């Protein structure tokens, strides 16, 4: 997105997707248990790895949707 004077604007609605990886780990009811276990690891540990994957995926989507096209 560019403004009328040619400067790049960062006001894309896709940027709101970046709030998901911030809010998701702040919801304790998601990981407030010991079960289920995956490869012997409690829910908390493998869910933290899943949060990383959500963050990387969300950031990649926002980048691809907002990068300047040539």
PDB file of N, CA, C, O and CB in Angstrom:
ATOM      1  N   UNK A   1       0.828  -1.166   0.000  1.00  0.00           N
ATOM      2  CA  UNK A   1       0.000   0.000   0.000  1.00  0.00           C
ATOM      3  C   UNK A   1       0.882   1.242   0.000  1.00  0.00           C
ATOM      4  O   UNK A   1       1.832   1.331   0.778  1.00  0.00           O
ATOM      5  CB  UNK A   1      -0.947  -0.009   1.198  1.00  0.00           C
ATOM      6  N   UNK A   2       0.579   2.174  -0.846  1.00  0.00           N
ATOM      7  CA  UNK A   2       1.338   3.418  -0.854  1.00  0.00           C
ATOM      8  C   UNK A   2       0.386   4.575  -0.635  1.00  0.00           C
ATOM      9  O   UNK A   2      -0.790   4.518  -0.994  1.00  0.00           O
ATOM     10  CB  UNK A   2       2.119   3.592  -2.178  1.00  0.00           C
ATOM     11  N   UNK A   3       0.914   5.604  -0.049  1.00  0.00           N
ATOM     12  CA  UNK A   3       0.130   6.820   0.169  1.00  0.00           C
ATOM     13  C   UNK A   3       0.226   7.681  -1.083  1.00  0.00           C
ATOM     14  O   UNK A   3       1.062   7.413  -1.946  1.00  0.00           O
ATOM     15  CB  UNK A   3       0.629   7.604   1.432  1.00  0.00           C
ATOM     16  N   UNK A   4      -0.614   8.714  -1.203  1.00  0.00           N
ATOM     17  CA  UNK A   4      -0.587   9.551  -2.407  1.00  0.00           C
ATOM     18  C   UNK A   4       0.778  10.183  -2.695  1.00  0.00           C
ATOM     19  O   UNK A   4       1.099  10.435  -3.857  1.00  0.00           O
ATOM     20  CB  UNK A   4      -1.612  10.639  -2.279  1.00  0.00           C
ATOM     21  N   UNK A   5       1.581  10.444  -1.668  1.00  0.00           N
ATOM     22  CA  UNK A   5       2.881  11.071  -1.918  1.00  0.00           C
ATOM     23  C   UNK A   5       3.968  10.033  -2.189  1.00  0.00           C
ATOM     24  O   UNK A   5       5.139  10.396  -2.306  1.00  0.00           O
ATOM     25  CB  UNK A   5       3.281  11.941  -0.731  1.00  0.00           C
ATOM     26  N   UNK A   6       3.608   8.740  -2.292  1.00  0.00           N
ATOM     27  CA  UNK A   6       4.560   7.707  -2.670  1.00  0.00           C
ATOM     28  C   UNK A   6       5.185   6.955  -1.508  1.00  0.00           C
ATOM     29  O   UNK A   6       5.895   5.975  -1.733  1.00  0.00           O
ATOM     30  CB  UNK A   6       5.627   8.309  -3.473  1.00  0.00           C
ATOM     31  N   UNK A   7       4.947   7.380  -0.273  1.00  0.00           N
ATOM     32  CA  UNK A   7       5.496   6.663   0.879  1.00  0.00           C
ATOM     33  C   UNK A   7       4.718   5.372   1.099  1.00  0.00           C
ATOM     34  O   UNK A   7       3.543   5.261   0.749  1.00  0.00           O
ATOM     35  CB  UNK A   7       5.454   7.545   2.151  1.00  0.00           C
ATOM     36  N   UNK A   8       5.408   4.403   1.688  1.00  0.00           N
ATOM     37  CA  UNK A   8       4.773   3.119   1.961  1.00  0.00           C
ATOM     38  C   UNK A   8       3.990   3.218   3.263  1.00  0.00           C
ATOM     39  O   UNK A   8       4.494   3.747   4.253  1.00  0.00           O
ATOM     40  CB  UNK A   8       5.825   1.979   2.034  1.00  0.00           C
ATOM     41  N   UNK A   9       2.778   2.718   3.264  1.00  0.00           N
ATOM     42  CA  UNK A   9       1.936   2.712   4.455  1.00  0.00           C
ATOM     43  C   UNK A   9       1.922   1.313   5.056  1.00  0.00           C
ATOM     44  O   UNK A   9       1.863   0.326   4.322  1.00  0.00           O
ATOM     45  CB  UNK A   9       0.495   3.181   4.121  1.00  0.00           C
ATOM     46  N   UNK A  10       1.976   1.216   6.376  1.00  0.00           N
ATOM     47  CA  UNK A  10       1.926  -0.074   7.055  1.00  0.00           C
ATOM     48  C   UNK A  10       0.544  -0.339   7.633  1.00  0.00           C
ATOM     49  O   UNK A  10       0.409  -1.134   8.564  1.00  0.00           O
ATOM     50  CB  UNK A  10       2.975  -0.132   8.160  1.00  0.00           C
ATOM     51  N   UNK A  11      -0.450   0.288   7.118  1.00  0.00           N
ATOM     52  CA  UNK A  11      -1.806   0.140   7.647  1.00  0.00           C
ATOM     53  C   UNK A  11      -2.616  -0.881   6.857  1.00  0.00           C
ATOM     54  O   UNK A  11      -3.677  -0.570   6.315  1.00  0.00           O
ATOM     55  CB  UNK A  11      -2.521   1.481   7.639  1.00  0.00           C
ATOM     56  N   UNK A  12      -2.103  -2.089   6.803  1.00  0.00           N
ATOM     57  CA  UNK A  12      -2.810  -3.160   6.119  1.00  0.00           C
ATOM     58  C   UNK A  12      -3.650  -3.929   7.134  1.00  0.00           C
ATOM     59  O   UNK A  12      -3.203  -4.152   8.259  1.00  0.00           O
ATOM     60  CB  UNK A  12      -1.817  -4.105   5.388  1.00  0.00           C
ATOM     61  N   UNK A  13      -4.852  -4.334   6.755  1.00  0.00           N
ATOM     62  CA  UNK A  13      -5.662  -5.151   7.674  1.00  0.00           C
ATOM     63  C   UNK A  13      -5.024  -6.502   7.974  1.00  0.00           C
ATOM     64  O   UNK A  13      -5.368  -7.134   8.972  1.00  0.00           O
ATOM     65  CB  UNK A  13      -7.049  -5.367   7.092  1.00  0.00           C
ATOM     66  N   UNK A  14      -4.111  -6.950   7.139  1.00  0.00           N
ATOM     67  CA  UNK A  14      -3.415  -8.215   7.392  1.00  0.00           C
ATOM     68  C   UNK A  14      -2.560  -8.145   8.641  1.00  0.00           C
ATOM     69  O   UNK A  14      -2.272  -9.178   9.246  1.00  0.00           O
ATOM     70  CB  UNK A  14      -2.552  -8.592   6.202  1.00  0.00           C
ATOM     71  N   UNK A  15      -2.149  -6.951   9.041  1.00  0.00           N
ATOM     72  CA  UNK A  15      -1.314  -6.805  10.235  1.00  0.00           C
ATOM     73  C   UNK A  15      -2.036  -7.252  11.505  1.00  0.00           C
ATOM     74  O   UNK A  15      -1.387  -7.591  12.494  1.00  0.00           O
ATOM     75  CB  UNK A  15      -0.868  -5.359  10.383  1.00  0.00           C
ATOM     76  N   UNK A  16      -3.358  -7.257  11.491  1.00  0.00           N
ATOM     77  CA  UNK A  16      -4.119  -7.708  12.665  1.00  0.00           C
ATOM     78  C   UNK A  16      -3.898  -9.192  12.936  1.00  0.00           C
ATOM     79  O   UNK A  16      -4.101  -9.648  14.061  1.00  0.00           O
ATOM     80  CB  UNK A  16      -5.615  -7.433  12.469  1.00  0.00           C
ATOM     81  N   UNK A  17      -3.489  -9.943  11.934  1.00  0.00           N
ATOM     82  CA  UNK A  17      -3.217 -11.363  12.117  1.00  0.00           C
ATOM     83  C   UNK A  17      -2.020 -11.582  13.052  1.00  0.00           C
ATOM     84  O   UNK A  17      -1.890 -12.651  13.648  1.00  0.00           O
ATOM     85  CB  UNK A  17      -2.959 -12.029  10.760  1.00  0.00           C
ATOM     86  N   UNK A  18      -1.156 -10.586  13.181  1.00  0.00           N
ATOM     87  CA  UNK A  18       0.011 -10.711  14.042  1.00  0.00           C
ATOM     88  C   UNK A  18      -0.346 -10.736  15.530  1.00  0.00           C
ATOM     89  O   UNK A  18       0.498 -11.083  16.356  1.00  0.00           O
ATOM     90  CB  UNK A  18       0.963  -9.576  13.769  1.00  0.00           C
ATOM     91  N   UNK A  19      -1.560 -10.380  15.876  1.00  0.00           N
ATOM     92  CA  UNK A  19      -1.959 -10.388  17.282  1.00  0.00           C
ATOM     93  C   UNK A  19      -2.257 -11.810  17.775  1.00  0.00           C
ATOM     94  O   UNK A  19      -2.219 -12.069  18.978  1.00  0.00           O
ATOM     95  CB  UNK A  19      -3.188  -9.494  17.484  1.00  0.00           C
ATOM     96  N   UNK A  20      -2.552 -12.722  16.855  1.00  0.00           N
ATOM     97  CA  UNK A  20      -2.890 -14.095  17.243  1.00  0.00           C
ATOM     98  C   UNK A  20      -1.743 -14.771  18.000  1.00  0.00           C
ATOM     99  O   UNK A  20      -1.994 -15.330  19.068  1.00  0.00           O
ATOM    100  CB  UNK A  20      -3.250 -14.918  16.002  1.00  0.00           C
ATOM    101  N   UNK A  21      -0.482 -14.750  17.500  1.00  0.00           N
ATOM    102  CA  UNK A  21       0.581 -15.419  18.259  1.00  0.00           C
ATOM    103  C   UNK A  21       0.941 -14.716  19.566  1.00  0.00           C
ATOM    104  O   UNK A  21       1.644 -15.288  20.398  1.00  0.00           O
ATOM    105  CB  UNK A  21       1.811 -15.530  17.408  1.00  0.00           C
ATOM    106  N   UNK A  22       0.473 -13.494  19.755  1.00  0.00           N
ATOM    107  CA  UNK A  22       0.715 -12.793  21.013  1.00  0.00           C
ATOM    108  C   UNK A  22      -0.332 -13.197  22.048  1.00  0.00           C
ATOM    109  O   UNK A  22       0.000 -13.458  23.204  1.00  0.00           O
ATOM    110  CB  UNK A  22       0.701 -11.262  20.798  1.00  0.00           C
ATOM    111  N   UNK A  23      -1.579 -13.247  21.636  1.00  0.00           N
ATOM    112  CA  UNK A  23      -2.690 -13.534  22.551  1.00  0.00           C
ATOM    113  C   UNK A  23      -2.781 -15.022  22.882  1.00  0.00           C
ATOM    114  O   UNK A  23      -3.080 -15.380  24.022  1.00  0.00           O
ATOM    115  CB  UNK A  23      -4.010 -13.057  21.945  1.00  0.00           C
ATOM    116  N   UNK A  24      -2.533 -15.885  21.917  1.00  0.00           N
ATOM    117  CA  UNK A  24      -2.720 -17.326  22.104  1.00  0.00           C
ATOM    118  C   UNK A  24      -1.969 -17.892  23.312  1.00  0.00           C
ATOM    119  O   UNK A  24      -2.578 -18.627  24.090  1.00  0.00           O
ATOM    120  CB  UNK A  24      -2.280 -18.051  20.865  1.00  0.00           C
ATOM    121  N   UNK A  25      -0.680 -17.591  23.514  1.00  0.00           N
ATOM    122  CA  UNK A  25       0.002 -18.147  24.693  1.00  0.00           C
ATOM    123  C   UNK A  25      -0.454 -17.525  26.018  1.00  0.00           C
ATOM    124  O   UNK A  25      -0.120 -18.041  27.084  1.00  0.00           O
ATOM    125  CB  UNK A  25       1.493 -17.960  24.548  1.00  0.00           C
ATOM    126  N   UNK A  26      -1.198 -16.446  25.965  1.00  0.00           N
ATOM    127  CA  UNK A  26      -1.679 -15.799  27.186  1.00  0.00           C
ATOM    128  C   UNK A  26      -2.982 -16.405  27.698  1.00  0.00           C
ATOM    129  O   UNK A  26      -3.510 -15.945  28.710  1.00  0.00           O
ATOM    130  CB  UNK A  26      -1.873 -14.320  26.942  1.00  0.00           C
ATOM    131  N   UNK A  27      -3.507 -17.413  27.033  1.00  0.00           N
ATOM    132  CA  UNK A  27      -4.747 -18.064  27.439  1.00  0.00           C
ATOM    133  C   UNK A  27      -4.420 -19.342  28.211  1.00  0.00           C
ATOM    134  O   UNK A  27      -4.196 -20.388  27.601  1.00  0.00           O
ATOM    135  CB  UNK A  27      -5.639 -18.378  26.204  1.00  0.00           C
ATOM    136  N   UNK A  28      -4.388 -19.272  29.548  1.00  0.00           N
ATOM    137  CA  UNK A  28      -3.934 -20.420  30.341  1.00  0.00           C
ATOM    138  C   UNK A  28      -4.833 -21.644  30.263  1.00  0.00           C
ATOM    139  O   UNK A  28      -4.364 -22.755  30.509  1.00  0.00           O
ATOM    140  CB  UNK A  28      -3.808 -20.016  31.758  1.00  0.00           C
ATOM    141  N   UNK A  29      -6.097 -21.483  29.931  1.00  0.00           N
ATOM    142  CA  UNK A  29      -6.968 -22.654  29.862  1.00  0.00           C
ATOM    143  C   UNK A  29      -6.563 -23.594  28.724  1.00  0.00           C
ATOM    144  O   UNK A  29      -6.981 -24.752  28.705  1.00  0.00           O
ATOM    145  CB  UNK A  29      -8.422 -22.217  29.685  1.00  0.00           C
ATOM    146  N   UNK A  30      -5.760 -23.113  27.779  1.00  0.00           N
ATOM    147  CA  UNK A  30      -5.311 -23.974  26.685  1.00  0.00           C
ATOM    148  C   UNK A  30      -4.317 -25.028  27.148  1.00  0.00           C
ATOM    149  O   UNK A  30      -4.325 -26.151  26.643  1.00  0.00           O
ATOM    150  CB  UNK A  30      -4.691 -23.139  25.590  1.00  0.00           C
ATOM    151  N   UNK A  31      -3.460 -24.679  28.103  1.00  0.00           N
ATOM    152  CA  UNK A  31      -2.375 -25.592  28.490  1.00  0.00           C
ATOM    153  C   UNK A  31      -2.338 -25.894  29.983  1.00  0.00           C
ATOM    154  O   UNK A  31      -1.307 -26.326  30.499  1.00  0.00           O
ATOM    155  CB  UNK A  31      -1.053 -25.010  28.074  1.00  0.00           C
ATOM    156  N   UNK A  32      -3.431 -25.677  30.672  1.00  0.00           N
ATOM    157  CA  UNK A  32      -3.481 -25.870  32.120  1.00  0.00           C
ATOM    158  C   UNK A  32      -3.830 -27.315  32.480  1.00  0.00           C
ATOM    159  O   UNK A  32      -4.759 -27.559  33.250  1.00  0.00           O
ATOM    160  CB  UNK A  32      -4.499 -24.914  32.744  1.00  0.00           C
ATOM    161  N   UNK A  33      -3.089 -28.263  31.927  1.00  0.00           N
ATOM    162  CA  UNK A  33      -3.267 -29.668  32.278  1.00  0.00           C
ATOM    163  C   UNK A  33      -2.000 -30.443  31.926  1.00  0.00           C
ATOM    164  O   UNK A  33      -1.117 -29.942  31.231  1.00  0.00           O
ATOM    165  CB  UNK A  33      -4.499 -30.268  31.551  1.00  0.00           C
ATOM    166  N   UNK A  34      -1.935 -31.654  32.413  1.00  0.00           N
ATOM    167  CA  UNK A  34      -0.773 -32.501  32.155  1.00  0.00           C
ATOM    168  C   UNK A  34      -1.006 -33.428  30.966  1.00  0.00           C
ATOM    169  O   UNK A  34      -0.055 -33.866  30.319  1.00  0.00           O
ATOM    170  CB  UNK A  34      -0.434 -33.320  33.393  1.00  0.00           C
ATOM    171  N   UNK A  35      -2.234 -33.715  30.691  1.00  0.00           N
ATOM    172  CA  UNK A  35      -2.601 -34.626  29.607  1.00  0.00           C
ATOM    173  C   UNK A  35      -3.186 -33.822  28.466  1.00  0.00           C
ATOM    174  O   UNK A  35      -3.738 -32.756  28.739  1.00  0.00           O
ATOM    175  CB  UNK A  35      -3.607 -35.705  30.092  1.00  0.00           C
ATOM    176  N   UNK A  36      -3.117 -34.223  27.253  1.00  0.00           N
ATOM    177  CA  UNK A  36      -2.500 -35.423  26.736  1.00  0.00           C
ATOM    178  C   UNK A  36      -0.988 -35.254  26.602  1.00  0.00           C
ATOM    179  O   UNK A  36      -0.470 -34.140  26.523  1.00  0.00           O
ATOM    180  CB  UNK A  36      -3.112 -35.788  25.396  1.00  0.00           C
ATOM    181  N   UNK A  37      -0.318 -36.360  26.579  1.00  0.00           N
ATOM    182  CA  UNK A  37       1.141 -36.360  26.396  1.00  0.00           C
ATOM    183  C   UNK A  37       1.453 -36.756  24.960  1.00  0.00           C
ATOM    184  O   UNK A  37       0.757 -37.570  24.352  1.00  0.00           O
ATOM    185  CB  UNK A  37       1.843 -37.333  27.406  1.00  0.00           C
ATOM    186  N   UNK A  38       2.510 -36.163  24.441  1.00  0.00           N
ATOM    187  CA  UNK A  38       2.949 -36.466  23.090  1.00  0.00           C
ATOM    188  C   UNK A  38       4.419 -36.842  23.164  1.00  0.00           C
ATOM    189  O   UNK A  38       5.256 -36.011  23.514  1.00  0.00           O
ATOM    190  CB  UNK A  38       2.712 -35.258  22.119  1.00  0.00           C
ATOM    191  N   UNK A  39       4.737 -38.077  22.840  1.00  0.00           N
ATOM    192  CA  UNK A  39       6.102 -38.609  22.943  1.00  0.00           C
ATOM    193  C   UNK A  39       6.668 -38.457  24.355  1.00  0.00           C
ATOM    194  O   UNK A  39       7.869 -38.250  24.531  1.00  0.00           O
ATOM    195  CB  UNK A  39       7.019 -37.905  21.942  1.00  0.00           C
ATOM    196  N   UNK A  40       5.805 -38.560  25.346  1.00  0.00           N
ATOM    197  CA  UNK A  40       6.227 -38.458  26.731  1.00  0.00           C
ATOM    198  C   UNK A  40       6.269 -37.037  27.280  1.00  0.00           C
ATOM    199  O   UNK A  40       6.477 -36.850  28.479  1.00  0.00           O
ATOM    200  CB  UNK A  40       7.559 -39.066  26.874  1.00  0.00           C
ATOM    201  N   UNK A  41       6.078 -36.040  26.436  1.00  0.00           N
ATOM    202  CA  UNK A  41       6.105 -34.649  26.884  1.00  0.00           C
ATOM    203  C   UNK A  41       4.709 -34.201  27.276  1.00  0.00           C
ATOM    204  O   UNK A  41       3.747 -34.488  26.563  1.00  0.00           O
ATOM    205  CB  UNK A  41       6.674 -33.729  25.787  1.00  0.00           C
ATOM    206  N   UNK A  42       4.579 -33.495  28.408  1.00  0.00           N
ATOM    207  CA  UNK A  42       3.268 -32.981  28.804  1.00  0.00           C
ATOM    208  C   UNK A  42       2.759 -31.934  27.812  1.00  0.00           C
ATOM    209  O   UNK A  42       3.518 -31.388  27.012  1.00  0.00           O
ATOM    210  CB  UNK A  42       3.337 -32.381  30.211  1.00  0.00           C
ATOM    211  N   UNK A  43       1.482 -31.678  27.888  1.00  0.00           N
ATOM    212  CA  UNK A  43       0.801 -30.743  26.990  1.00  0.00           C
ATOM    213  C   UNK A  43       1.504 -29.401  26.917  1.00  0.00           C
ATOM    214  O   UNK A  43       1.650 -28.854  25.824  1.00  0.00           O
ATOM    215  CB  UNK A  43      -0.628 -30.539  27.434  1.00  0.00           C
ATOM    216  N   UNK A  44       1.946 -28.850  28.037  1.00  0.00           N
ATOM    217  CA  UNK A  44       2.540 -27.511  28.059  1.00  0.00           C
ATOM    218  C   UNK A  44       3.724 -27.402  27.110  1.00  0.00           C
ATOM    219  O   UNK A  44       3.841 -26.413  26.385  1.00  0.00           O
ATOM    220  CB  UNK A  44       2.980 -27.153  29.472  1.00  0.00           C
ATOM    221  N   UNK A  45       4.599 -28.394  27.100  1.00  0.00           N
ATOM    222  CA  UNK A  45       5.827 -28.306  26.310  1.00  0.00           C
ATOM    223  C   UNK A  45       5.564 -28.399  24.809  1.00  0.00           C
ATOM    224  O   UNK A  45       6.098 -27.602  24.038  1.00  0.00           O
ATOM    225  CB  UNK A  45       6.786 -29.401  26.725  1.00  0.00           C
ATOM    226  N   UNK A  46       4.753 -29.355  24.392  1.00  0.00           N
ATOM    227  CA  UNK A  46       4.542 -29.450  22.952  1.00  0.00           C
ATOM    228  C   UNK A  46       3.594 -28.371  22.450  1.00  0.00           C
ATOM    229  O   UNK A  46       3.619 -28.028  21.268  1.00  0.00           O
ATOM    230  CB  UNK A  46       4.002 -30.820  22.591  1.00  0.00           C
ATOM    231  N   UNK A  47       2.757 -27.832  23.333  1.00  0.00           N
ATOM    232  CA  UNK A  47       1.900 -26.726  22.919  1.00  0.00           C
ATOM    233  C   UNK A  47       2.719 -25.452  22.704  1.00  0.00           C
ATOM    234  O   UNK A  47       2.390 -24.640  21.840  1.00  0.00           O
ATOM    235  CB  UNK A  47       0.801 -26.483  23.964  1.00  0.00           C
ATOM    236  N   UNK A  48       3.790 -25.275  23.493  1.00  0.00           N
ATOM    237  CA  UNK A  48       4.675 -24.130  23.269  1.00  0.00           C
ATOM    238  C   UNK A  48       5.331 -24.223  21.891  1.00  0.00           C
ATOM    239  O   UNK A  48       5.491 -23.210  21.209  1.00  0.00           O
ATOM    240  CB  UNK A  48       5.755 -24.056  24.373  1.00  0.00           C
ATOM    241  N   UNK A  49       5.705 -25.418  21.487  1.00  0.00           N
ATOM    242  CA  UNK A  49       6.262 -25.599  20.146  1.00  0.00           C
ATOM    243  C   UNK A  49       5.201 -25.324  19.075  1.00  0.00           C
ATOM    244  O   UNK A  49       5.513 -24.782  18.015  1.00  0.00           O
ATOM    245  CB  UNK A  49       6.825 -27.026  19.986  1.00  0.00           C
ATOM    246  N   UNK A  50       3.966 -25.694  19.350  1.00  0.00           N
ATOM    247  CA  UNK A  50       2.890 -25.405  18.407  1.00  0.00           C
ATOM    248  C   UNK A  50       2.660 -23.897  18.298  1.00  0.00           C
ATOM    249  O   UNK A  50       2.359 -23.397  17.214  1.00  0.00           O
ATOM    250  CB  UNK A  50       1.593 -26.114  18.838  1.00  0.00           C
ATOM    251  N   UNK A  51       2.798 -23.162  19.417  1.00  0.00           N
ATOM    252  CA  UNK A  51       2.662 -21.700  19.381  1.00  0.00           C
ATOM    253  C   UNK A  51       3.735 -21.072  18.496  1.00  0.00           C
ATOM    254  O   UNK A  51       3.476 -20.082  17.812  1.00  0.00           O
ATOM    255  CB  UNK A  51       2.744 -21.116  20.803  1.00  0.00           C
ATOM    256  N   UNK A  52       4.933 -21.642  18.507  1.00  0.00           N
ATOM    257  CA  UNK A  52       6.004 -21.145  17.629  1.00  0.00           C
ATOM    258  C   UNK A  52       5.601 -21.338  16.171  1.00  0.00           C
ATOM    259  O   UNK A  52       5.784 -20.442  15.347  1.00  0.00           O
ATOM    260  CB  UNK A  52       7.350 -21.874  17.923  1.00  0.00           C
ATOM    261  N   UNK A  53       5.054 -22.506  15.858  1.00  0.00           N
ATOM    262  CA  UNK A  53       4.615 -22.768  14.485  1.00  0.00           C
ATOM    263  C   UNK A  53       3.502 -21.812  14.070  1.00  0.00           C
ATOM    264  O   UNK A  53       3.477 -21.353  12.927  1.00  0.00           O
ATOM    265  CB  UNK A  53       4.140 -24.217  14.344  1.00  0.00           C
ATOM    266  N   UNK A  54       2.578 -21.506  14.987  1.00  0.00           N
ATOM    267  CA  UNK A  54       1.502 -20.552  14.686  1.00  0.00           C
ATOM    268  C   UNK A  54       2.091 -19.168  14.424  1.00  0.00           C
ATOM    269  O   UNK A  54       1.653 -18.474  13.506  1.00  0.00           O
ATOM    270  CB  UNK A  54       0.475 -20.492  15.853  1.00  0.00           C
ATOM    271  N   UNK A  55       3.073 -18.765  15.215  1.00  0.00           N
ATOM    272  CA  UNK A  55       3.703 -17.465  15.032  1.00  0.00           C
ATOM    273  C   UNK A  55       4.437 -17.357  13.711  1.00  0.00           C
ATOM    274  O   UNK A  55       4.326 -16.346  13.018  1.00  0.00           O
ATOM    275  CB  UNK A  55       4.653 -17.192  16.159  1.00  0.00           C
ATOM    276  N   UNK A  56       5.183 -18.386  13.358  1.00  0.00           N
ATOM    277  CA  UNK A  56       5.914 -18.385  12.087  1.00  0.00           C
ATOM    278  C   UNK A  56       4.939 -18.368  10.912  1.00  0.00           C
ATOM    279  O   UNK A  56       5.136 -17.630   9.947  1.00  0.00           O
ATOM    280  CB  UNK A  56       6.846 -19.616  11.991  1.00  0.00           C
ATOM    281  N   UNK A  57       3.900 -19.174  10.995  1.00  0.00           N
ATOM    282  CA  UNK A  57       2.909 -19.222   9.923  1.00  0.00           C
ATOM    283  C   UNK A  57       2.195 -17.878   9.767  1.00  0.00           C
ATOM    284  O   UNK A  57       2.036 -17.385   8.650  1.00  0.00           O
ATOM    285  CB  UNK A  57       1.888 -20.331  10.193  1.00  0.00           C
ATOM    286  N   UNK A  58       1.769 -17.291  10.874  1.00  0.00           N
ATOM    287  CA  UNK A  58       1.094 -15.997  10.814  1.00  0.00           C
ATOM    288  C   UNK A  58       1.984 -14.897  10.271  1.00  0.00           C
ATOM    289  O   UNK A  58       1.543 -14.077   9.467  1.00  0.00           O
ATOM    290  CB  UNK A  58       0.601 -15.613  12.178  1.00  0.00           C
ATOM    291  N   UNK A  59       3.237 -14.876  10.705  1.00  0.00           N
ATOM    292  CA  UNK A  59       4.171 -13.863  10.228  1.00  0.00           C
ATOM    293  C   UNK A  59       4.438 -14.031   8.732  1.00  0.00           C
ATOM    294  O   UNK A  59       4.526 -13.044   8.002  1.00  0.00           O
ATOM    295  CB  UNK A  59       5.486 -13.938  11.015  1.00  0.00           C
ATOM    296  N   UNK A  60       4.567 -15.270   8.279  1.00  0.00           N
ATOM    297  CA  UNK A  60       4.792 -15.524   6.859  1.00  0.00           C
ATOM    298  C   UNK A  60       3.602 -15.075   6.018  1.00  0.00           C
ATOM    299  O   UNK A  60       3.779 -14.474   4.959  1.00  0.00           O
ATOM    300  CB  UNK A  60       5.068 -17.005   6.624  1.00  0.00           C
ATOM    301  N   UNK A  61       2.402 -15.364   6.483  1.00  0.00           N
ATOM    302  CA  UNK A  61       1.202 -14.949   5.755  1.00  0.00           C
ATOM    303  C   UNK A  61       1.132 -13.428   5.660  1.00  0.00           C
ATOM    304  O   UNK A  61       0.875 -12.883   4.587  1.00  0.00           O
ATOM    305  CB  UNK A  61      -0.065 -15.499   6.438  1.00  0.00           C
ATOM    306  N   UNK A  62       1.360 -12.746   6.777  1.00  0.00           N
ATOM    307  CA  UNK A  62       1.305 -11.276   6.768  1.00  0.00           C
ATOM    308  C   UNK A  62       2.373 -10.707   5.843  1.00  0.00           C
ATOM    309  O   UNK A  62       2.107  -9.767   5.094  1.00  0.00           O
ATOM    310  CB  UNK A  62       1.486 -10.713   8.197  1.00  0.00           C
ATOM    311  N   UNK A  63       3.570 -11.266   5.889  1.00  0.00           N
ATOM    312  CA  UNK A  63       4.641 -10.786   5.014  1.00  0.00           C
ATOM    313  C   UNK A  63       4.272 -10.965   3.542  1.00  0.00           C
ATOM    314  O   UNK A  63       4.428 -10.039   2.745  1.00  0.00           O
ATOM    315  CB  UNK A  63       5.952 -11.523   5.322  1.00  0.00           C
ATOM    316  N   UNK A  64       3.791 -12.137   3.186  1.00  0.00           N
ATOM    317  CA  UNK A  64       3.454 -12.406   1.793  1.00  0.00           C
ATOM    318  C   UNK A  64       2.307 -11.520   1.305  1.00  0.00           C
ATOM    319  O   UNK A  64       2.299 -11.102   0.147  1.00  0.00           O
ATOM    320  CB  UNK A  64       3.087 -13.873   1.619  1.00  0.00           C
ATOM    321  N   UNK A  65       1.356 -11.237   2.162  1.00  0.00           N
ATOM    322  CA  UNK A  65       0.203 -10.443   1.760  1.00  0.00           C
ATOM    323  C   UNK A  65       0.478  -8.937   1.743  1.00  0.00           C
ATOM    324  O   UNK A  65      -0.257  -8.187   1.102  1.00  0.00           O
ATOM    325  CB  UNK A  65      -0.946 -10.730   2.679  1.00  0.00           C
ATOM    326  N   UNK A  66       1.519  -8.490   2.433  1.00  0.00           N
ATOM    327  CA  UNK A  66       1.758  -7.049   2.520  1.00  0.00           C
ATOM    328  C   UNK A  66       3.041  -6.593   1.831  1.00  0.00           C
ATOM    329  O   UNK A  66       3.322  -5.395   1.804  1.00  0.00           O
ATOM    330  CB  UNK A  66       1.802  -6.638   3.955  1.00  0.00           C
ATOM    331  N   UNK A  67       3.825  -7.511   1.275  1.00  0.00           N
ATOM    332  CA  UNK A  67       5.075  -7.065   0.642  1.00  0.00           C
ATOM    333  C   UNK A  67       4.762  -6.303  -0.638  1.00  0.00           C
ATOM    334  O   UNK A  67       3.743  -6.512  -1.295  1.00  0.00           O
ATOM    335  CB  UNK A  67       6.006  -8.272   0.338  1.00  0.00           C
ATOM    336  N   UNK A  68       5.671  -5.431  -0.947  1.00  0.00           N
ATOM    337  CA  UNK A  68       5.492  -4.569  -2.121  1.00  0.00           C
ATOM    338  C   UNK A  68       5.649  -5.400  -3.389  1.00  0.00           C
ATOM    339  O   UNK A  68       6.631  -6.124  -3.549  1.00  0.00           O
ATOM    340  CB  UNK A  68       6.511  -3.390  -2.111  1.00  0.00           C
ATOM    341  N   UNK A  69       4.693  -5.293  -4.270  1.00  0.00           N
ATOM    342  CA  UNK A  69       4.742  -5.995  -5.549  1.00  0.00           C
ATOM    343  C   UNK A  69       5.500  -5.132  -6.553  1.00  0.00           C
ATOM    344  O   UNK A  69       5.357  -3.910  -6.554  1.00  0.00           O
ATOM    345  CB  UNK A  69       3.306  -6.324  -6.068  1.00  0.00           C
ATOM    346  N   UNK A  70       6.306  -5.764  -7.409  1.00  0.00           N
ATOM    347  CA  UNK A  70       7.051  -4.991  -8.428  1.00  0.00           C
ATOM    348  C   UNK A  70       6.457  -5.221  -9.780  1.00  0.00           C
ATOM    349  O   UNK A  70       6.937  -4.664 -10.767  1.00  0.00           O
ATOM    350  CB  UNK A  70       8.540  -5.366  -8.445  1.00  0.00           C
TER     351      UNK A  70
END
